[in-house]
Amino acid sequence: MTIAIADAEDTIFDFAIFVDGGRFSSEDPTPAPESGTIALLGLDLVGLGAARRRRA
């Protein structure tokens, strides 16, 4: 992939960005296991609460 920035020579603050190459895919991304992540977060919060209760 090549990215180039060039002056378009229209005005003082005018420029152009050219991108050559790259790939676009129409495939769906793999789903993230959200339920497992939420379960781990909940278990972590329960552990922190138990540790705090034990100290008090």
N, C-alpha and C positions, 0 to 999 in steps of 0.2 A: 504494500500500500504506500502510495506516495502522496504527501500533502505539500502543496506549494502556495505561498502567498505572493501575489504580484500586484503591481500598481496598474490600475485600469486606465489611468491617464485622462479621466474625465474632469475631476476636480482635485483640490489639494488633499482632502481627506478620504478619497475614494480608493478602495483596494478590492481585490478579489481573492477568494480562496478556491483552489482547484484540488480536487481529490481524484486520484487515479487508482483503480484497483478496488480491492475489498470484496466482500461477499454479503449478500442479503439472503436470509433464509426464511421460508414461509412455514417452517415446522414449528409446532407448539413447543414451548420450553417444558422441561420436566417439572412436574409439580413438587413443591416443597412439602415435606412431612410436617405440616403445621400442628397437628394434634400431638405428636411426640414432643415437639418443641415446647408447646404450652404445658404439657404434663411435666416436663423437666423443670420448667420455670416454677410451676406450682409446688413441686416437691422441694425445690430449693427454698422457696418462701416459707414452707412449713418447717424445714430444718432451721432456718434463721430464727423463726418465731420460737421454736422449742429451745434453742440455745439461749435466746434472750430471756425466756421465762426461767430457765435453770439458773441464770446468773442473779436474777432479782430475788 
